[in-house]
Amino acid sequence: MSKIEEIEDAIRQLPSTELSLFREWFARFDAGKWENKFESDAISGRLDSLADEALADFRAGRCTDL
């Protein structure tokens, strides 16, 4: 059995109150990982081309108000 399968089985066995706590924890954990990756990509310049494209679209009038 793989580690993922073991985790899946453990999660299936959680009582509803603990499952709720796990969901909340995992949402915070996952958001933190995503934020760290986004920050790293921004600092390294990996997002620069996307920003340049968005600014070019804005300047060319290809944007609409939300």
C-alpha positions, 0 to 999 in steps of 0.5 A: 500500500502506498503512502497516499493510500494509507493517508486516504484510508486514515482520512476515511476513518476520521469521525466527522468532527475530526474530518472537519478539523482536518479540512480546515487545517489542510485548506490553510496548509495548501494555501500557504504552499500556494502563496509560497510558490507564488511569491517565489515565482514573482521574486524570480521573474517567472511572472513578468511575462504575464504581467507584461501581457496584462499591461499591454492588453490594458493599454490597448483597451482590451480590458473591461471593468469587473 
